[in-house]
Amino acid sequence: MTSSTSSTSSTSRRVTANINLTLDGRYNGPGGPGDLGAIVPYAVTEVARDHLSRIWQNATTALLGRLNAEGFLGFWPSVADDKNADPRDRGYATWLVDTEKVVLSTTLTEAPWERTRVVNAPTADVVNELKATGEGDILVNSSASIIKAVLAADLLDRLYLMISPEITGGGQQLFDDGLPPSTWKLTHQETGELGEMAMVYDRTR
């Protein structure tokens, strides 16, 4: 299967999101947000790097939470400048540095990146405002709290998933009880040598 492509317009932007999960649906382990032992080893494989290239190709806006915005700032700009970095990592890093970034935060008073604005408003309101202006995909970039809010508002059109072949038995889960029912079509699937899976799901409306 191959990833599908849909056109965008100034009034109908696609909302996408990417995240890495364990087999039991968790984006960190029982040790908290920094417990990524079941995630990180599978995030640098060939399949994962190809997947990383896939997520940003049509995106013109990155929507981030505060923690990811600050964490990414400490890592990705140096990758963009590293001529020895994997070209796929460098491509994503360059896109992230150069693209429009919107950071949702109730505590930040100034933008942590260039080409970034900080917004203190409900996620659904921000997404609907972005959808009404500009063009290109709006990528919710690995920020689980924002993905949860977008799912709850049924605003997500595409979900890029990397699944690690591990069960942590604890940690934060992406799919909380109470989400509105929805149907999705698998439009891309690839399995790596370690058993990691890259999948793309498009919302069926």
C-alpha positions as CSV (number, residue, x, y, z in Angstrom):
1,M,0.0,0.0,0.0
2,T,1.1,3.5,-0.6
3,S,0.4,6.7,1.2
4,S,-2.5,8.7,-0.3
5,T,-2.3,12.4,-1.2
6,S,-5.1,14.9,-1.0
7,S,-5.1,18.4,-2.2
8,T,-5.4,21.4,0.1
9,S,-7.0,24.8,-0.3
10,S,-7.1,28.0,1.6
11,T,-10.3,26.9,3.4
12,S,-9.8,23.2,3.7
13,R,-6.4,22.3,5.2
14,R,-5.8,18.7,6.3
15,V,-4.9,18.2,10.0
16,T,-2.3,15.4,10.5
17,A,-0.5,14.1,13.6
18,N,2.5,11.9,14.2
19,I,3.4,9.9,17.3
20,N,5.3,6.8,18.4
21,L,3.4,4.3,20.5
22,T,4.1,0.9,22.2
23,L,2.0,-2.2,21.5
24,D,-0.1,-1.2,24.5
25,G,-0.7,2.2,23.1
26,R,1.6,4.2,25.4
27,Y,3.9,7.1,24.4
28,N,6.1,6.8,27.5
29,G,6.8,4.1,30.1
30,P,5.8,3.9,33.7
31,G,8.6,6.3,34.7
32,G,6.9,9.3,33.2
33,P,7.5,11.5,30.2
34,G,11.2,10.9,30.1
35,D,10.8,7.1,30.1
36,L,11.2,6.4,26.4
37,G,13.2,3.2,26.5
38,A,10.5,1.3,24.6
39,I,10.3,4.1,21.9
40,V,13.7,5.5,21.2
41,P,15.4,2.3,19.8
42,Y,12.8,2.0,17.1
43,A,12.8,5.7,16.2
44,V,16.2,5.5,14.3
45,T,15.6,2.5,12.1
46,E,15.3,2.6,8.3
47,V,11.6,2.3,8.4
48,A,11.3,5.0,11.1
49,R,13.5,7.4,9.2
50,D,11.5,6.9,6.0
51,H,8.4,7.5,8.0
52,L,9.9,10.7,9.4
53,S,10.4,11.9,5.9
54,R,6.8,11.1,5.0
55,I,5.1,13.1,7.8
56,W,6.3,16.6,6.8
57,Q,6.3,16.5,3.0
58,N,2.9,18.2,2.7
59,A,3.0,20.1,6.0
60,T,3.4,23.9,6.2
61,T,2.6,24.4,9.9
62,A,3.9,22.5,12.9
63,L,1.6,22.6,15.9
64,L,3.4,21.8,19.1
65,G,3.0,21.7,22.9
66,R,5.4,23.6,25.1
67,L,7.4,20.5,26.2
68,N,8.1,19.4,22.7
69,A,8.8,22.9,21.4
70,E,11.5,23.3,24.0
71,G,12.8,19.8,23.7
72,F,13.0,20.0,19.9
73,L,14.8,23.3,20.1
74,G,17.6,21.6,22.0
75,F,18.1,18.9,19.4
76,W,16.8,19.5,15.8
77,P,18.6,22.7,14.8
78,S,21.9,21.1,15.3
79,V,20.8,18.2,13.1
80,A,19.8,20.6,10.4
81,D,23.4,22.0,10.4
82,D,25.1,18.6,10.6
83,K,26.3,17.6,7.1
84,N,27.0,14.1,8.4
85,A,23.5,13.5,9.7
86,D,21.2,11.1,7.9
87,P,19.7,13.0,5.0
88,R,16.2,12.0,6.2
89,D,16.9,13.4,9.7
90,R,18.4,16.5,8.2
91,G,15.4,17.0,5.9
92,Y,13.0,16.9,8.7
93,A,15.1,19.1,10.9
94,T,15.5,21.7,8.2
95,W,11.8,21.7,7.6
96,L,11.1,22.1,11.3
97,V,13.4,25.0,11.7
98,D,12.1,26.8,8.6
99,T,8.4,26.1,8.8
100,E,5.7,28.1,10.6
101,K,5.4,26.8,14.2
102,V,2.5,27.4,16.6
103,V,3.1,26.5,20.2
104,L,0.1,26.0,22.5
105,S,1.1,27.0,26.0
106,T,-0.5,28.6,29.1
107,T,2.9,29.5,30.6
108,L,5.3,30.7,27.8
109,T,5.5,34.4,27.4
110,E,7.8,34.5,24.3
111,A,8.4,32.2,21.4
112,P,11.2,29.7,21.9
113,W,12.0,29.5,18.2
114,E,12.2,31.8,15.2
115,R,9.1,31.6,12.9
116,T,7.1,30.7,16.0
117,R,4.1,32.1,17.8
118,V,2.8,31.2,21.2
119,V,-1.0,30.8,21.6
120,N,-2.9,30.4,24.8
121,A,-6.3,29.2,23.6
122,P,-8.3,25.9,23.3
123,T,-6.7,23.5,20.9
124,A,-9.9,23.1,18.7
125,D,-10.2,26.9,18.3
126,V,-6.5,27.2,17.2
127,V,-6.9,24.3,14.8
128,N,-10.1,25.7,13.3
129,E,-8.4,29.1,12.9
130,L,-5.4,27.5,11.1
131,K,-7.7,25.5,8.9
132,A,-9.4,28.7,7.7
133,T,-6.2,30.3,6.6
134,G,-3.2,29.4,4.5
135,E,-2.6,26.1,2.8
136,G,-0.8,22.8,3.3
137,D,-1.1,20.3,6.1
138,I,-1.2,21.3,9.8
139,L,1.0,18.7,11.5
140,V,0.5,18.1,15.2
141,N,4.1,17.1,15.8
142,S,4.4,14.4,18.4
143,S,2.5,16.4,21.1
144,A,0.2,13.8,22.7
145,S,-1.9,16.3,24.7
146,I,-2.7,18.2,21.5
147,I,-3.4,15.0,19.5
148,K,-5.8,14.0,22.3
149,A,-7.6,17.3,22.1
150,V,-7.8,17.1,18.2
151,L,-9.2,13.6,18.4
152,A,-11.7,14.6,21.0
153,A,-12.9,17.4,18.7
154,D,-12.9,15.0,15.7
155,L,-10.6,17.4,13.7
156,L,-7.9,14.9,12.8
157,D,-7.7,13.8,9.2
158,R,-4.5,11.7,9.1
159,L,-2.6,9.8,11.8
160,Y,1.1,8.8,11.3
161,L,1.9,6.0,13.7
162,M,5.1,4.2,14.6
163,I,4.5,1.2,16.7
164,S,7.2,-0.3,18.9
165,P,7.0,-4.1,19.5
166,E,7.1,-3.7,23.2
167,I,4.5,-3.6,26.1
168,T,5.4,-1.3,29.0
169,G,2.5,-2.1,31.2
170,G,2.4,1.5,32.4
171,G,2.8,5.0,31.2
172,Q,0.5,7.5,29.4
173,Q,-1.8,6.2,26.7
174,L,-2.9,8.2,23.7
175,F,-6.4,6.9,23.3
176,D,-8.4,7.8,26.3
177,D,-11.9,6.6,27.1
178,G,-14.7,9.0,25.9
179,L,-13.3,9.8,22.5
180,P,-16.0,10.1,19.8
181,P,-16.3,7.0,17.6
182,S,-14.5,7.3,14.3
183,T,-13.5,5.1,11.3
184,W,-10.1,5.1,9.7
185,K,-8.6,3.7,6.5
186,L,-5.1,2.2,6.5
187,T,-3.3,3.9,3.6
188,H,0.3,2.9,4.3
189,Q,2.0,0.1,6.2
190,E,5.6,-0.9,6.5
191,T,7.4,-3.3,9.0
192,G,11.0,-3.0,10.0
193,E,13.6,-5.6,10.9
194,L,13.1,-5.1,14.6
195,G,9.3,-5.6,14.3
196,E,8.5,-1.9,14.4
197,M,5.6,-0.8,12.2
198,A,5.0,2.5,10.4
199,M,1.4,3.1,9.5
200,V,-0.7,5.9,8.1
201,Y,-4.4,6.1,8.8
202,D,-6.8,8.5,7.1
203,R,-10.1,9.5,8.7
204,T,-13.1,8.2,6.8
205,R,-15.9,10.7,7.0
